[in-house]
Amino acid sequence: MKRPSYEADLAGSLIAAVLRRRAAGRTGMFLRELIRHAVASLAVLEGDEAASEACYRVADAAASCGEPPSA
């Protein structure tokens, strides 16, 4: 399995730190807002195509959650 990049590790650490400080019932809303703002920022910084690709990857990851890995 490929090792996550420094950026992925940093992003994961930042999100985990914020989630530890939030009430359990509010983490879903926070993550949805984070995704929305991240995609909007990516569209501004890198264009609509990059933002669309990121959304596709998020949706693909969400759809595969809980599925057994393919052989």
Buried (B, 14 or more C-beta within 10 A) or exposed (E): EEEEEEEEEEEEEEBEEEBEEEEEEEBEEBBEEBEEEBBEEBBEEEEEEEBEEBBEEEEEEEEEEEEEEEE
